[in-house]
Amino acid sequence: MIRFAPGLIASLFVLNASSALAQPASPSVALAKEGPFKIVVLAGEDSVNVIQQKTAVAPLIEVRDRNNVPVPGAMVTFAVQGGKAAAFQGGASTLTIATNAAGQAAATGFTPMTAGAVNISVSATVQGQVVTAAISQVNVLTAAEAAAAASGAGAGSGAGGGAGSGAGASGGAAGGGGLSATTLGIVGGIAAAGAVAGTQVLGGRPDTYTGMFALVPVMTFGTCTRQTRYSGTLVVEIDSSDGSVTGSASIESAREEFVSTTCPGQPPSLSNQWGMPDATVRGSESALSFEAADSVPAGDGSGPINRNYKFSGALSGTTITGTFELTWIHQVVAGARFTERQTVTLQKR
Protein backbone atom coordinates (compact mmCIF):
# COMPACT_ATOMS: atom_id res chain seq x y z
CA MET A 1 0.00 0.00 0.00
CA ILE A 2 1.36 3.44 -0.93
CA ARG A 3 0.36 6.62 0.92
CA PHE A 4 0.92 10.05 -0.46
CA ALA A 5 -1.28 12.19 1.78
CA PRO A 6 -3.44 11.73 4.89
CA GLY A 7 -6.59 10.00 3.79
CA LEU A 8 -5.29 9.06 0.36
CA ILE A 9 -4.14 5.57 -0.66
CA ALA A 10 -3.18 5.13 -4.28
CA SER A 11 -4.24 2.07 -6.25
CA LEU A 12 -3.07 2.29 -9.84
CA PHE A 13 -4.28 0.81 -13.11
CA VAL A 14 -2.50 1.04 -16.45
CA LEU A 15 -4.51 1.56 -19.63
CA ASN A 16 -2.19 -0.52 -21.80
CA ALA A 17 -3.48 -4.09 -21.51
CA SER A 18 -0.18 -5.56 -22.64
CA SER A 19 1.72 -3.98 -19.76
CA ALA A 20 1.69 -5.86 -16.47
CA LEU A 21 3.29 -3.05 -14.48
CA ALA A 22 3.44 0.72 -14.93
CA GLN A 23 7.03 1.65 -15.72
CA PRO A 24 8.60 4.42 -13.60
CA ALA A 25 9.24 7.52 -15.66
CA SER A 26 12.79 8.84 -15.88
CA PRO A 27 13.44 12.14 -14.10
CA SER A 28 12.75 15.03 -16.50
CA VAL A 29 15.87 16.85 -17.65
CA ALA A 30 16.28 20.35 -19.06
CA LEU A 31 19.70 20.96 -20.61
CA ALA A 32 20.87 24.17 -22.23
CA LYS A 33 22.10 23.50 -25.79
CA GLU A 34 25.82 22.76 -25.74
CA GLY A 35 25.78 23.77 -22.08
CA PRO A 36 27.80 22.18 -19.29
CA PHE A 37 24.97 22.03 -16.74
CA LYS A 38 21.46 20.61 -16.52
CA ILE A 39 18.47 20.50 -14.18
CA VAL A 40 16.97 17.13 -13.25
CA VAL A 41 13.44 17.24 -11.82
CA LEU A 42 13.28 14.66 -9.01
CA ALA A 43 9.78 15.38 -7.67
CA GLY A 44 6.72 17.44 -8.51
CA GLU A 45 6.23 16.80 -12.23
CA ASP A 46 2.66 15.77 -13.20
CA SER A 47 1.53 15.68 -9.58
CA VAL A 48 -2.03 16.24 -8.34
CA ASN A 49 -2.47 18.60 -5.38
CA VAL A 50 -5.56 18.74 -3.13
CA ILE A 51 -6.45 22.29 -2.08
CA GLN A 52 -8.84 21.39 0.75
CA GLN A 53 -6.22 19.27 2.47
CA LYS A 54 -3.41 21.71 1.57
CA THR A 55 -1.37 18.82 0.25
CA ALA A 56 1.08 19.20 -2.60
CA VAL A 57 4.24 17.66 -4.01
CA ALA A 58 6.89 20.32 -3.45
CA PRO A 59 9.15 20.66 -6.51
CA LEU A 60 12.56 19.07 -5.96
CA ILE A 61 15.38 19.43 -8.49
CA GLU A 62 19.04 18.53 -8.81
CA VAL A 63 21.66 20.51 -10.72
CA ARG A 64 24.31 18.40 -12.45
CA ASP A 65 27.33 19.06 -14.65
CA ARG A 66 28.07 17.44 -18.03
CA ASN A 67 29.53 14.42 -16.20
CA ASN A 68 26.27 13.95 -14.26
CA VAL A 69 27.94 15.08 -11.02
CA PRO A 70 25.71 17.10 -8.61
CA VAL A 71 26.61 20.80 -8.31
CA PRO A 72 26.34 22.31 -4.80
CA GLY A 73 25.93 26.04 -4.23
CA ALA A 74 24.01 26.78 -7.45
CA MET A 75 21.38 29.50 -7.02
CA VAL A 76 17.95 28.14 -8.01
CA THR A 77 14.76 30.15 -8.53
CA PHE A 78 11.31 28.53 -8.58
CA ALA A 79 8.48 30.70 -9.96
CA VAL A 80 4.74 30.01 -10.29
CA GLN A 81 3.69 31.21 -13.73
CA GLY A 82 0.45 33.03 -14.56
CA GLY A 83 -2.03 33.80 -11.80
CA LYS A 84 -2.19 32.52 -8.25
CA ALA A 85 -2.58 28.78 -8.72
CA ALA A 86 -0.04 28.10 -5.96
CA ALA A 87 2.38 29.88 -3.66
CA PHE A 88 5.60 29.25 -1.81
CA GLN A 89 6.30 29.93 1.86
CA GLY A 90 4.77 33.22 2.99
CA GLY A 91 2.51 33.44 -0.05
CA ALA A 92 5.37 34.34 -2.41
CA SER A 93 5.18 33.51 -6.12
CA THR A 94 8.94 32.95 -6.33
CA LEU A 95 11.52 31.22 -4.16
CA THR A 96 15.32 31.41 -4.51
CA ILE A 97 17.60 29.00 -2.66
CA ALA A 98 21.01 27.39 -3.12
CA THR A 99 21.53 23.72 -3.92
CA ASN A 100 22.78 21.67 -0.99
CA ALA A 101 25.82 19.39 -0.81
CA ALA A 102 23.94 16.83 -2.94
CA GLY A 103 23.21 19.44 -5.63
CA GLN A 104 19.52 19.48 -4.72
CA ALA A 105 17.03 22.28 -4.04
CA ALA A 106 13.47 21.84 -2.74
CA ALA A 107 10.68 24.42 -2.91
CA THR A 108 9.51 23.96 0.67
CA GLY A 109 6.27 25.49 1.89
CA PHE A 110 4.60 24.93 -1.49
CA THR A 111 0.80 25.30 -1.21
CA PRO A 112 -1.99 24.85 -3.81
CA MET A 113 -4.33 27.86 -4.02
CA THR A 114 -6.83 27.60 -6.89
CA ALA A 115 -8.10 24.71 -8.99
CA GLY A 116 -6.54 24.12 -12.40
CA ALA A 117 -3.17 23.77 -14.01
CA VAL A 118 -0.01 24.84 -12.16
CA ASN A 119 3.07 25.76 -14.18
CA ILE A 120 6.36 26.27 -12.36
CA SER A 121 9.51 27.56 -14.03
CA VAL A 122 12.92 26.65 -12.61
CA SER A 123 16.19 28.41 -13.36
CA ALA A 124 19.65 27.70 -11.97
CA THR A 125 22.69 29.95 -12.18
CA VAL A 126 26.02 28.13 -12.17
CA GLN A 127 29.35 29.82 -12.89
CA GLY A 128 27.62 32.60 -14.79
CA GLN A 129 25.52 30.22 -16.88
CA VAL A 130 21.76 29.78 -16.62
CA VAL A 131 19.85 26.55 -17.24
CA THR A 132 16.09 26.18 -17.03
CA ALA A 133 13.36 23.59 -16.59
CA ALA A 134 9.57 23.55 -16.32
CA ILE A 135 7.31 21.62 -13.92
CA SER A 136 3.59 21.03 -14.57
CA GLN A 137 1.05 20.08 -11.91
CA VAL A 138 -2.72 20.29 -11.39
CA ASN A 139 -4.80 21.38 -8.39
CA VAL A 140 -8.20 19.94 -7.46
CA LEU A 141 -10.44 21.30 -4.71
CA THR A 142 -11.14 18.11 -2.79
CA ALA A 143 -9.98 14.54 -2.44
CA ALA A 144 -13.45 13.53 -3.64
CA GLU A 145 -12.80 15.28 -6.96
CA ALA A 146 -9.55 13.39 -7.32
CA ALA A 147 -11.40 10.15 -6.60
CA ALA A 148 -14.10 11.05 -9.14
CA ALA A 149 -11.44 11.65 -11.77
CA ALA A 150 -9.97 8.26 -10.95
CA SER A 151 -13.39 6.61 -11.19
CA GLY A 152 -14.02 8.17 -14.59
CA ALA A 153 -10.67 7.00 -15.88
CA GLY A 154 -11.34 3.49 -14.65
CA ALA A 155 -14.78 3.35 -16.34
CA GLY A 156 -13.35 4.57 -19.63
CA SER A 157 -10.71 1.89 -19.70
CA GLY A 158 -12.93 -1.02 -18.66
CA ALA A 159 -13.38 -2.43 -22.16
CA GLY A 160 -9.80 -2.57 -23.28
CA GLY A 161 -7.59 -1.86 -20.29
CA GLY A 162 -6.00 -4.58 -18.20
CA ALA A 163 -5.44 -4.12 -14.51
CA GLY A 164 -1.90 -3.50 -13.34
CA SER A 165 0.07 -1.87 -10.60
CA GLY A 166 3.20 0.20 -10.43
CA ALA A 167 5.09 2.65 -8.29
CA GLY A 168 7.95 4.82 -9.42
CA ALA A 169 11.01 5.30 -7.30
CA SER A 170 11.68 8.98 -7.78
CA GLY A 171 8.66 11.23 -8.29
CA GLY A 172 7.23 12.78 -5.15
CA ALA A 173 9.86 11.22 -2.92
CA ALA A 174 10.99 14.40 -1.17
CA GLY A 175 7.94 16.60 -1.58
CA GLY A 176 5.25 14.58 0.25
CA GLY A 177 1.49 15.15 0.24
CA GLY A 178 0.41 15.08 -3.41
CA LEU A 179 0.12 12.33 -5.98
CA SER A 180 2.79 11.99 -8.66
CA ALA A 181 1.15 10.90 -11.89
CA THR A 182 4.41 10.56 -13.83
CA THR A 183 5.94 8.21 -11.29
CA LEU A 184 2.81 6.18 -10.76
CA GLY A 185 1.77 5.88 -14.42
CA ILE A 186 -0.53 8.32 -16.21
CA VAL A 187 -3.86 6.61 -16.42
CA GLY A 188 -6.68 9.11 -16.39
CA GLY A 189 -7.62 12.64 -17.41
CA ILE A 190 -8.94 15.51 -15.34
CA ALA A 191 -10.62 18.53 -16.94
CA ALA A 192 -8.32 21.28 -15.74
CA ALA A 193 -6.57 23.07 -18.58
CA GLY A 194 -5.75 19.76 -20.18
CA ALA A 195 -3.70 18.50 -17.26
CA VAL A 196 -3.46 14.79 -16.46
CA ALA A 197 -3.97 13.13 -13.09
CA GLY A 198 -3.01 9.75 -11.71
CA THR A 199 -5.76 7.30 -10.87
CA GLN A 200 -6.24 7.02 -7.13
CA VAL A 201 -8.57 5.39 -4.65
CA LEU A 202 -9.39 6.86 -1.26
CA GLY A 203 -8.90 4.61 1.72
CA GLY A 204 -8.46 4.71 5.48
CA ARG A 205 -6.26 7.20 7.25
CA PRO A 206 -2.66 6.27 8.07
CA ASP A 207 -1.39 5.75 11.59
CA THR A 208 0.29 8.79 13.13
CA TYR A 209 3.25 8.62 15.53
CA THR A 210 4.72 11.66 17.31
CA GLY A 211 7.68 12.31 19.57
CA MET A 212 9.60 15.37 20.79
CA PHE A 213 13.31 15.97 20.28
CA ALA A 214 15.89 18.65 21.14
CA LEU A 215 19.31 18.86 19.49
CA VAL A 216 21.85 21.19 21.17
CA PRO A 217 24.99 21.13 19.02
CA VAL A 218 28.11 23.25 19.50
CA MET A 219 29.18 24.98 16.27
CA THR A 220 32.76 26.15 15.75
CA PHE A 221 33.48 29.43 13.96
CA GLY A 222 37.26 29.79 13.75
CA THR A 223 38.43 30.19 17.37
CA CYS A 224 35.00 30.65 18.95
CA THR A 225 31.90 28.53 19.39
CA ARG A 226 28.15 28.98 19.44
CA GLN A 227 25.55 26.65 20.91
CA THR A 228 22.03 26.57 19.45
CA ARG A 229 19.01 24.47 20.38
CA TYR A 230 16.92 22.92 17.60
CA SER A 231 13.70 21.37 18.87
CA GLY A 232 10.28 20.26 17.69
CA THR A 233 7.89 17.36 17.38
CA LEU A 234 8.69 14.68 14.85
CA VAL A 235 5.51 13.42 13.13
CA VAL A 236 5.51 10.15 11.16
CA GLU A 237 2.40 8.99 9.30
CA ILE A 238 2.59 5.50 7.81
CA ASP A 239 0.62 2.70 6.21
CA SER A 240 1.95 -0.85 6.31
CA SER A 241 1.13 -3.78 4.06
CA ASP A 242 2.73 -7.24 4.11
CA GLY A 243 5.42 -5.88 6.38
CA SER A 244 6.37 -2.98 4.08
CA VAL A 245 5.94 0.62 5.23
CA THR A 246 5.23 3.80 3.25
CA GLY A 247 4.30 7.22 4.50
CA SER A 248 5.58 10.69 5.30
CA ALA A 249 7.48 12.53 8.02
CA SER A 250 7.47 16.18 9.09
CA ILE A 251 8.36 18.44 12.00
CA GLU A 252 5.77 20.42 13.95
CA SER A 253 6.37 23.30 16.40
CA ALA A 254 9.98 23.72 15.23
CA ARG A 255 12.06 26.16 17.32
CA GLU A 256 15.59 27.52 16.98
CA GLU A 257 17.08 29.18 20.09
CA PHE A 258 20.54 30.44 21.00
CA VAL A 259 21.95 28.84 24.15
CA SER A 260 25.42 30.37 24.51
CA THR A 261 28.35 31.77 22.52
CA THR A 262 32.03 32.60 22.98
CA CYS A 263 32.16 34.64 19.78
CA PRO A 264 32.56 38.43 20.13
CA GLY A 265 29.76 40.83 19.32
CA GLN A 266 26.10 40.14 19.01
CA PRO A 267 25.10 36.74 17.62
CA PRO A 268 23.47 36.87 14.16
CA SER A 269 19.71 36.98 13.99
CA LEU A 270 17.99 33.64 13.63
CA SER A 271 16.81 32.76 10.15
CA ASN A 272 13.38 31.67 11.41
CA GLN A 273 13.54 28.98 8.77
CA TRP A 274 14.21 26.01 11.01
CA GLY A 275 12.13 23.08 9.94
CA MET A 276 12.29 20.09 7.65
CA PRO A 277 10.77 19.51 4.21
CA ASP A 278 8.20 16.74 4.20
CA ALA A 279 10.03 13.45 3.72
CA THR A 280 8.94 10.05 2.40
CA VAL A 281 9.14 7.12 4.82
CA ARG A 282 10.08 3.75 3.34
CA GLY A 283 11.18 0.32 4.46
CA SER A 284 9.61 -2.24 6.75
CA GLU A 285 8.25 -2.25 10.28
CA SER A 286 11.59 -3.55 11.53
CA ALA A 287 13.67 -1.07 9.49
CA LEU A 288 11.96 2.15 8.41
CA SER A 289 13.76 5.34 7.42
CA PHE A 290 13.53 8.72 5.74
CA GLU A 291 15.87 11.43 4.46
CA ALA A 292 15.36 15.09 3.55
CA ALA A 293 17.47 18.13 2.70
CA ASP A 294 17.11 21.88 2.29
CA SER A 295 19.16 25.07 2.06
CA VAL A 296 18.56 28.42 3.80
CA PRO A 297 20.44 31.73 4.03
CA ALA A 298 22.57 32.35 7.11
CA GLY A 299 21.15 34.83 9.60
CA ASP A 300 24.12 37.19 9.13
CA GLY A 301 24.02 37.03 5.34
CA SER A 302 27.35 35.22 5.14
CA GLY A 303 26.13 32.52 2.76
CA PRO A 304 23.83 29.52 2.39
CA ILE A 305 23.46 26.81 5.02
CA ASN A 306 22.75 23.27 3.88
CA ARG A 307 20.83 20.93 6.20
CA ASN A 308 20.37 17.19 5.84
CA TYR A 309 17.92 15.17 7.93
CA LYS A 310 17.94 11.41 8.49
CA PHE A 311 15.96 8.95 10.58
CA SER A 312 16.20 5.19 10.98
CA GLY A 313 14.19 3.09 13.38
CA ALA A 314 11.65 0.34 13.91
CA LEU A 315 7.96 -0.01 14.74
CA SER A 316 6.96 -2.23 17.65
CA GLY A 317 3.34 -2.25 18.74
CA THR A 318 2.32 1.39 19.12
CA THR A 319 5.87 2.79 19.34
CA ILE A 320 8.52 3.81 16.83
CA THR A 321 12.02 4.04 18.26
CA GLY A 322 14.93 5.32 16.20
CA THR A 323 17.73 7.80 15.69
CA PHE A 324 17.09 11.28 14.30
CA GLU A 325 20.11 13.01 12.75
CA LEU A 326 20.69 16.60 11.61
CA THR A 327 23.77 17.65 9.62
CA TRP A 328 24.32 21.42 9.37
CA ILE A 329 26.92 22.81 6.92
CA HIS A 330 27.82 26.44 6.32
CA GLN A 331 28.89 26.70 2.68
CA VAL A 332 31.16 29.73 3.20
CA VAL A 333 32.63 29.57 6.71
CA ALA A 334 35.17 26.73 6.75
CA GLY A 335 34.66 24.27 9.60
CA ALA A 336 31.25 25.67 10.52
CA ARG A 337 29.36 22.40 10.48
CA PHE A 338 28.04 19.69 12.79
CA THR A 339 26.21 16.39 12.83
CA GLU A 340 23.96 15.86 15.87
CA ARG A 341 22.02 12.67 16.65
CA GLN A 342 19.36 11.82 19.20
CA THR A 343 17.33 8.72 20.04
CA VAL A 344 13.64 9.59 19.59
CA THR A 345 10.58 7.67 20.75
CA LEU A 346 7.33 8.25 18.85
CA GLN A 347 4.02 7.10 20.26
CA LYS A 348 0.90 6.34 18.23
CA ARG A 349 -1.77 9.03 18.55
DAMOBEL-V696149 format. One record per pair of residues at least 24 apart in sequence whose C-alpha atoms are under 7 Angstrom apart, sorted by the first residue. I is the first residue (numbers start at 0). J is the second residue. D is the distance in Angstrom with one decimal. If there is no record, write none. Layout:
i:I j:J d:D
i:I j:J d:D
This chain:
i:0 j:238 d:6.8
i:0 j:239 d:6.7
i:0 j:240 d:5.7
i:1 j:245 d:5.7
i:2 j:238 d:6.6
i:2 j:245 d:6.1
i:2 j:246 d:5.4
i:3 j:175 d:6.3
i:3 j:176 d:5.2
i:3 j:177 d:5.9
i:3 j:178 d:6.0
i:3 j:246 d:6.6
i:4 j:54 d:6.8
i:4 j:176 d:4.3
i:4 j:177 d:6.2
i:5 j:204 d:5.8
i:5 j:205 d:6.4
i:6 j:201 d:6.6
i:6 j:202 d:6.2
i:6 j:203 d:5.9
i:6 j:204 d:4.5
i:6 j:205 d:6.9
i:7 j:201 d:4.9
i:7 j:202 d:5.9
i:8 j:199 d:7.0
i:8 j:200 d:6.0
i:8 j:201 d:5.4
i:8 j:202 d:5.4
i:9 j:199 d:4.6
i:9 j:200 d:5.4
i:10 j:199 d:5.4
i:10 j:200 d:5.7
i:11 j:163 d:6.9
i:11 j:164 d:5.3
i:11 j:165 d:6.6
i:11 j:198 d:5.8
i:11 j:199 d:6.3
i:12 j:162 d:5.3
i:12 j:163 d:4.9
i:12 j:164 d:5.7
i:12 j:186 d:6.7
i:13 j:161 d:6.9
i:13 j:162 d:6.3
i:13 j:163 d:5.5
i:13 j:184 d:6.8
i:13 j:186 d:5.7
i:14 j:156 d:6.2
i:14 j:160 d:4.6
i:14 j:161 d:6.5
i:14 j:186 d:6.0
i:15 j:160 d:5.8
i:15 j:161 d:6.6
i:16 j:159 d:6.7
i:16 j:160 d:4.8
i:16 j:161 d:4.2
i:19 j:163 d:5.3
i:20 j:163 d:5.3
i:20 j:164 d:5.2
i:20 j:165 d:5.2
i:21 j:163 d:7.0
i:21 j:164 d:6.1
i:21 j:165 d:4.5
i:21 j:183 d:6.9
i:21 j:184 d:5.5
i:22 j:165 d:6.7
i:22 j:184 d:6.9
i:23 j:166 d:6.6
i:23 j:167 d:4.2
i:23 j:168 d:6.8
i:23 j:182 d:5.2
i:23 j:183 d:6.7
i:24 j:167 d:6.9
i:24 j:181 d:6.0
i:24 j:182 d:5.5
i:29 j:131 d:6.2
i:29 j:132 d:5.0
i:30 j:130 d:6.5
i:31 j:130 d:5.6
i:35 j:64 d:5.6
i:35 j:65 d:4.9
i:36 j:63 d:5.7
i:36 j:64 d:4.3
i:36 j:65 d:5.7
i:36 j:130 d:6.8
i:37 j:62 d:5.8
i:37 j:63 d:5.4
i:37 j:64 d:6.3
i:37 j:130 d:6.2
i:38 j:62 d:4.7
i:38 j:63 d:6.4
i:38 j:130 d:6.9
i:38 j:131 d:6.8
i:38 j:132 d:6.4
i:41 j:169 d:6.0
i:41 j:170 d:5.8
i:42 j:169 d:6.7
i:42 j:170 d:4.3
i:42 j:171 d:4.4
i:42 j:172 d:6.3
i:42 j:173 d:6.7
i:42 j:174 d:6.5
i:43 j:134 d:6.9
i:43 j:170 d:6.5
i:43 j:171 d:5.8
i:43 j:179 d:6.7
i:44 j:134 d:5.2
i:44 j:135 d:5.5
i:44 j:136 d:6.1
i:44 j:179 d:6.9
i:44 j:181 d:6.7
i:45 j:135 d:5.5
i:45 j:136 d:4.8
i:45 j:179 d:5.9
i:45 j:180 d:5.3
i:45 j:181 d:5.5
i:45 j:195 d:7.0
i:46 j:136 d:5.0
i:46 j:137 d:6.5
i:46 j:177 d:6.3
i:46 j:178 d:5.1
i:46 j:179 d:4.0
i:46 j:180 d:5.3
i:47 j:136 d:6.1
i:47 j:137 d:5.1
i:47 j:138 d:5.8
i:47 j:177 d:5.6
i:47 j:178 d:5.0
i:47 j:179 d:6.4
i:47 j:196 d:6.0
i:48 j:111 d:6.5
i:48 j:137 d:6.2
i:48 j:138 d:4.7
i:48 j:139 d:6.2
i:48 j:177 d:5.0
i:48 j:178 d:6.8
i:49 j:138 d:5.9
i:49 j:139 d:5.2
i:49 j:140 d:5.7
i:49 j:141 d:5.6
i:49 j:142 d:6.1
i:50 j:111 d:5.4
i:50 j:112 d:6.3
i:50 j:138 d:6.6
i:50 j:139 d:6.1
i:50 j:140 d:4.9
i:50 j:141 d:6.3
i:51 j:140 d:5.7
i:51 j:141 d:5.3
i:53 j:110 d:6.2
i:53 j:111 d:6.4
i:54 j:110 d:7.0
i:54 j:176 d:4.7
i:54 j:177 d:5.5
i:55 j:109 d:6.8
i:55 j:110 d:6.3
i:55 j:111 d:6.5
i:55 j:175 d:6.9
i:55 j:176 d:5.0
i:55 j:177 d:4.3
i:56 j:171 d:5.8
i:56 j:174 d:4.5
i:56 j:175 d:5.4
i:56 j:176 d:5.7
i:56 j:177 d:4.7
i:57 j:105 d:6.8
i:57 j:106 d:5.6
i:57 j:107 d:6.1
i:57 j:109 d:5.5
i:57 j:174 d:4.3
i:58 j:105 d:5.9
i:58 j:106 d:5.4
i:58 j:174 d:6.5
i:59 j:104 d:5.8
i:59 j:105 d:4.3
i:59 j:106 d:6.4
i:59 j:173 d:6.9
i:59 j:174 d:6.8
i:60 j:103 d:5.6
i:60 j:104 d:5.5
i:60 j:105 d:6.5
i:61 j:102 d:5.3
i:61 j:103 d:4.2
i:61 j:104 d:6.4
i:62 j:102 d:5.4
i:62 j:103 d:6.5
i:63 j:102 d:7.0
i:69 j:101 d:5.9
i:69 j:102 d:4.5
i:70 j:102 d:4.5
i:71 j:98 d:5.1
i:71 j:99 d:5.3
i:71 j:100 d:5.0
i:71 j:101 d:6.3
i:71 j:102 d:4.3
i:72 j:97 d:5.2
i:72 j:98 d:5.0
i:72 j:99 d:6.3
i:73 j:97 d:5.3
i:73 j:98 d:5.3
i:73 j:123 d:6.3
i:73 j:124 d:5.8
i:73 j:125 d:5.3
i:74 j:98 d:6.6
i:74 j:123 d:5.5
i:74 j:124 d:5.3
i:75 j:121 d:7.0
i:75 j:122 d:5.6
i:75 j:123 d:4.3
i:75 j:124 d:6.6
i:76 j:121 d:5.7
i:76 j:122 d:5.3
i:76 j:123 d:6.5
i:77 j:119 d:6.6
i:77 j:120 d:5.8
i:77 j:121 d:4.7
i:77 j:122 d:6.8
i:78 j:119 d:5.5
i:78 j:120 d:5.2
i:78 j:121 d:6.6
i:79 j:118 d:6.0
i:79 j:119 d:4.6
i:79 j:120 d:6.5
i:80 j:118 d:5.5
i:80 j:119 d:5.8
i:80 j:120 d:6.9
i:83 j:112 d:6.6
i:83 j:113 d:6.9
i:84 j:111 d:6.3
i:84 j:112 d:5.1
i:84 j:113 d:4.8
i:84 j:114 d:6.9
i:84 j:117 d:5.8
i:85 j:110 d:5.6
i:85 j:111 d:4.4
i:85 j:112 d:4.7
i:85 j:113 d:6.9
i:85 j:117 d:7.0
i:86 j:110 d:5.4
i:86 j:111 d:6.7
i:96 j:294 d:6.3
i:96 j:295 d:6.6
i:97 j:294 d:6.0
i:97 j:303 d:6.5
i:98 j:294 d:6.6
i:99 j:293 d:6.6
i:99 j:294 d:5.8
i:99 j:305 d:5.1
i:100 j:305 d:6.8
i:104 j:293 d:6.3
i:105 j:293 d:6.2
i:107 j:276 d:5.8
i:111 j:138 d:6.4
i:113 j:138 d:6.7
i:114 j:138 d:4.7
i:114 j:139 d:5.0
i:114 j:140 d:5.9
i:115 j:139 d:6.7
i:115 j:191 d:4.7
i:115 j:192 d:6.3
i:116 j:191 d:6.0
i:116 j:192 d:5.7
i:116 j:194 d:6.2
i:137 j:194 d:6.2
i:146 j:199 d:6.1
i:146 j:200 d:5.9
i:146 j:201 d:6.6
i:148 j:188 d:6.9
i:148 j:189 d:5.8
i:149 j:187 d:6.4
i:149 j:198 d:4.3
i:149 j:199 d:5.5
i:152 j:186 d:6.8
i:152 j:187 d:4.5
i:152 j:188 d:6.6
i:172 j:279 d:5.5
i:173 j:277 d:6.5
i:173 j:278 d:5.1
i:173 j:279 d:6.0
i:173 j:291 d:6.5
i:174 j:277 d:5.8
i:174 j:278 d:6.5
i:175 j:247 d:6.4
i:175 j:277 d:5.4
i:175 j:278 d:6.0
i:175 j:279 d:6.2
i:205 j:236 d:5.9
i:205 j:237 d:5.3
i:205 j:238 d:5.2
i:206 j:236 d:5.5
i:206 j:237 d:5.5
i:206 j:238 d:6.5
i:207 j:234 d:7.0
i:207 j:235 d:5.7
i:207 j:236 d:4.4
i:207 j:237 d:6.7
i:207 j:347 d:5.7
i:207 j:348 d:5.8
i:208 j:234 d:5.8
i:208 j:235 d:5.2
i:208 j:236 d:6.3
i:208 j:345 d:5.3
i:208 j:346 d:5.0
i:208 j:347 d:4.2
i:208 j:348 d:5.9
i:209 j:233 d:5.6
i:209 j:234 d:4.6
i:209 j:235 d:6.4
i:209 j:345 d:4.6
i:209 j:346 d:5.5
i:209 j:347 d:6.6
i:210 j:234 d:6.9
i:210 j:343 d:6.5
i:210 j:344 d:5.6
i:210 j:345 d:4.1
i:210 j:346 d:6.4
i:212 j:343 d:6.4
i:214 j:339 d:6.6
i:216 j:339 d:6.2
i:218 j:335 d:6.2
i:218 j:336 d:6.3
i:218 j:337 d:6.4
i:219 j:334 d:6.7
i:219 j:335 d:5.5
i:220 j:334 d:6.9
i:220 j:335 d:5.6
i:223 j:261 d:5.4
i:223 j:262 d:5.0
i:224 j:260 d:5.7
i:224 j:261 d:5.4
i:224 j:262 d:6.1
i:225 j:259 d:5.9
i:225 j:260 d:4.2
i:225 j:261 d:6.4
i:225 j:262 d:6.9
i:226 j:257 d:6.3
i:226 j:258 d:5.3
i:226 j:259 d:5.2
i:226 j:260 d:6.1
i:227 j:255 d:7.0
i:227 j:256 d:5.6
i:227 j:257 d:4.4
i:227 j:258 d:5.2
i:228 j:255 d:5.7
i:228 j:256 d:5.1
i:228 j:257 d:6.2
i:228 j:258 d:6.5
i:229 j:254 d:5.8
i:229 j:255 d:4.8
i:229 j:256 d:6.7
i:230 j:254 d:5.3
i:230 j:255 d:6.7
i:242 j:283 d:5.6
i:242 j:284 d:6.0
i:243 j:282 d:5.8
i:243 j:283 d:4.3
i:243 j:284 d:6.5
i:244 j:281 d:5.5
i:244 j:282 d:5.3
i:244 j:283 d:4.9
i:244 j:284 d:6.3
i:244 j:287 d:7.0
i:245 j:280 d:5.4
i:245 j:281 d:4.8
i:246 j:279 d:5.8
i:246 j:280 d:4.8
i:246 j:281 d:6.8
i:247 j:277 d:6.7
i:247 j:278 d:5.5
i:247 j:279 d:4.5
i:247 j:280 d:5.1
i:248 j:277 d:5.7
i:248 j:278 d:5.1
i:248 j:279 d:6.3
i:248 j:280 d:6.5
i:249 j:275 d:6.4
i:249 j:276 d:6.8
i:249 j:277 d:5.0
i:249 j:278 d:6.5
i:250 j:274 d:6.3
i:250 j:275 d:6.1
i:267 j:298 d:5.5
i:267 j:299 d:5.1
i:268 j:298 d:5.1
i:268 j:299 d:6.6
i:269 j:298 d:5.3
i:270 j:297 d:6.5
i:270 j:298 d:4.8
i:284 j:313 d:5.6
i:284 j:314 d:5.0
i:285 j:313 d:4.6
i:285 j:314 d:6.0
i:286 j:311 d:6.9
i:286 j:312 d:5.7
i:286 j:313 d:5.1
i:287 j:311 d:5.8
i:287 j:312 d:5.5
i:287 j:313 d:5.8
i:288 j:312 d:6.4
i:301 j:331 d:7.0
i:302 j:330 d:6.4
i:302 j:331 d:5.8
i:303 j:329 d:6.4
i:303 j:330 d:5.8
i:304 j:328 d:5.6
i:304 j:329 d:4.6
i:304 j:330 d:5.9
i:305 j:329 d:6.5
i:317 j:346 d:6.1
i:317 j:347 d:5.2
i:318 j:344 d:6.9
i:318 j:345 d:5.7
i:318 j:346 d:4.8
i:318 j:347 d:6.2
i:319 j:344 d:5.9
i:319 j:345 d:5.0
i:319 j:346 d:6.5
i:320 j:344 d:4.6
i:320 j:345 d:6.3
